[in-house]
Amino acid sequence: MRIIWFRLRTALSGRGSDRGMSTSEYAMGTIAACAFAAVLYKVVTSDVVATALQSTIGKALDAPF
């Protein structure tokens, strides 16, 4: 019973026998991060988002105290 509990606890905690990522996993993670950054940059620099940010900041600065 102890062996089953230990294996279940190890599997659920994510602490298996693997100690880290391999080189290919680092490469895939880097590619995914760069792709996400490129998409995020395109979204943030789009006209729609820029207009919305300017509107929000303008409303915040014109708010009465």
C-alpha positions, 0 to 999 in steps of 0.5 A, a space after each residue: 500500500 505504501 508503494 502505491 501511495 508513494 507513486 500516486 503522490 509522486 505522479 500528482 506532485 510532478 516530481 518524477 525521475 526527470 530532473 529537467 528539460 532536454 535540449 529539444 524541449 528548451 528549443 521548442 519552449 523558446 520557439 513557442 515563447 518567440 511566437 507568442 511574443 510576436 503575436 502579442 506585439 502585433 496585437 498591442 501595436 494594432 490600431 484598435 488596441 492603440 485607440 482603446 488605450 488612448 481612450 482609456 488613458 484620456 478618460 483617466 486623466 480627465 476624471 474629476 477629483 
